[in-house]
């Protein structure tokens, strides 16, 4: 049975539209214009136990709104969803004890208190046995390398340290479902990798079901095999991450290293030059032309090394998101 | 930093009482030639005692930052953490406020005791056990009514987002309607009768009036029962506002 089941789920917001200027402000006191924003348009998907699924899309695509619906923060306009058999927006305590929501831009820790105090409050809120709590806290602080920092006020921690504390707070009650909204936003590369490594390890060990949104494709590639892509409130792709580039990218990259120290001047007639560092060059060429172009290059020039690569996931996603109304 | 702010705020709370003692002194010196001079049944000593007892009531009923805190959390999305955790928002706010008050009383007890000792000649002495018990219950009512009114205003943020004007109007009205400015038994009928039906009197007037022995035992029982009825009404309104507010909530702020 699926842990997360979403069917025909939609959320529409009524948003006030105000024109600029003081006249518009006065008019707005008596007559208001509203727009209906369809943040999520009848989406549907299922996630099985132990899956770690990336939920991708550009800003405003409806990712966070879907996570808010699944965590019970907001009510849907229509459709159904169940998580662990519960309807999220009924907000039963039994459900809230079994999942966690981590938002990269929001704190659940008390800003002026040491993280340890917030953890103890979590222990009371989630009714965690004292011994179990201590064991989990020791394990998590060890894995995330923050044991020395739990007695320091949260406001004095770096962003990376704070994010790791947020993760600890969200995992102390051993949630079966973890909803992660941009967990590495704003973090430096070292902190990002620490968080990624930890999530990979902990998820495989605990068999948690994880739904992750992130704009960092490195996170996604490091953690998820399956991706659901949402754009303009609709699901555009639901399947293996590896298929995204195949499916949505019309081009591939050819990496060449010439035998001499120079790059031929007419190289740009074979494709779009992405990077030129003599004697290396990176070309972008249409997918279907790869064999023909490779043959022509090898025939014409003395080439020491050649490689054909997919476009980076990030570029493929950018292409997909810049296309309007692309096929589902 | 926070300790200094807390200590300063605690001490500054005593300044208004000093000005009130001098103000009433000046007013009583200019009243008629009766001895002892009285205004509406209150001597100067009664007024000083009333002001001191109102200060105690307000220490229970005032809820600094409660309304604006709820509104801020709704507006910037910080309220999300309470909605996704197995915790009731109103329960949390209530116990958070109880903890805040207990710390405040621990710090303010000695300054309060010192001020009362300085003004000991104006106080009436201890009332009988029934009145004293009634006074303790009225302080709990002051806390409950103060908390429920301010949390209800905070929950209005689900509809209006900005509630600072509401807070301003409330502060203005409650200063008068709670009896903080003047004893409510000075108000003539029918205005006084209407004001005395409202819940605001529990914020300041009722506890002070009990210790000043303005009530008979029977009147005390009626006042306390009426207070608990208001608590029930305000509690129901809070629950209603929270249930409907959450349905309207759009979880702003990412």
HADDOCK unambig.tbl for C-alpha pairs under 7 A between the chains (distance, minus, plus):
assign (segid A and resid 71 and name CA) (segid B and resid 84 and name CA) 6.49 0.50 0.50
assign (segid A and resid 72 and name CA) (segid B and resid 84 and name CA) 6.99 0.50 0.50
assign (segid A and resid 73 and name CA) (segid B and resid 80 and name CA) 6.84 0.50 0.50
assign (segid A and resid 73 and name CA) (segid B and resid 83 and name CA) 6.36 0.50 0.50
assign (segid A and resid 73 and name CA) (segid B and resid 84 and name CA) 6.78 0.50 0.50
assign (segid A and resid 73 and name CA) (segid B and resid 251 and name CA) 6.59 0.50 0.50
assign (segid A and resid 74 and name CA) (segid B and resid 247 and name CA) 6.88 0.50 0.50
assign (segid A and resid 74 and name CA) (segid B and resid 249 and name CA) 6.46 0.50 0.50
assign (segid A and resid 74 and name CA) (segid B and resid 250 and name CA) 6.18 0.50 0.50
assign (segid A and resid 74 and name CA) (segid B and resid 251 and name CA) 6.74 0.50 0.50
assign (segid A and resid 75 and name CA) (segid B and resid 247 and name CA) 6.35 0.50 0.50
assign (segid A and resid 93 and name CA) (segid B and resid 86 and name CA) 4.75 0.50 0.50
assign (segid A and resid 96 and name CA) (segid B and resid 84 and name CA) 6.11 0.50 0.50
assign (segid A and resid 96 and name CA) (segid B and resid 85 and name CA) 5.62 0.50 0.50
assign (segid A and resid 96 and name CA) (segid B and resid 86 and name CA) 5.23 0.50 0.50
assign (segid A and resid 97 and name CA) (segid B and resid 86 and name CA) 6.04 0.50 0.50
assign (segid A and resid 108 and name CA) (segid B and resid 81 and name CA) 5.73 0.50 0.50
assign (segid A and resid 125 and name CA) (segid B and resid 86 and name CA) 6.63 0.50 0.50
assign (segid A and resid 125 and name CA) (segid B and resid 87 and name CA) 6.57 0.50 0.50
assign (segid A and resid 126 and name CA) (segid B and resid 86 and name CA) 6.81 0.50 0.50
